[in-house]
């Protein structure tokens, strides 16, 4: 009788443990994958329908690379459309920089940086210039450095000193006490 009772208790405990393990893994899959996908879909809708800057920045943050190298990831390229939309339709300065960074890139190992496709480079430089004009520090600084290194034709751009002064001015505004939280 004791053996039957131990076997019965063992089966019940095993079934309970199996059920909890299955439920834990099942909920984990649903909560991580589907919840993230639902959040991304909701953010994308907010961006397309309303040009919601907060939704755009949240979506961008969700797609940032996990490593310290900050090399563009496939997930970042997947949301390139939203960067383009925010840069073009809503003049978002951060989006202008992201379009440049993803298409042409100031960083190494960018998938388009060594491309022979001049249209991609022209588009990237268009958004780099637009970002500088709208007041993005990195855009102005990148233009200055590209001009300084003779990687851009000077006749197509304002004088190099303009971008140096612009970058310095934007940097000082960015680092002013009222802008640091």
Order of alpha helices (4+ residues) and beta strands (2+ residues): alpha-alpha-alpha-alpha-alpha-alpha-alpha-alpha-alpha
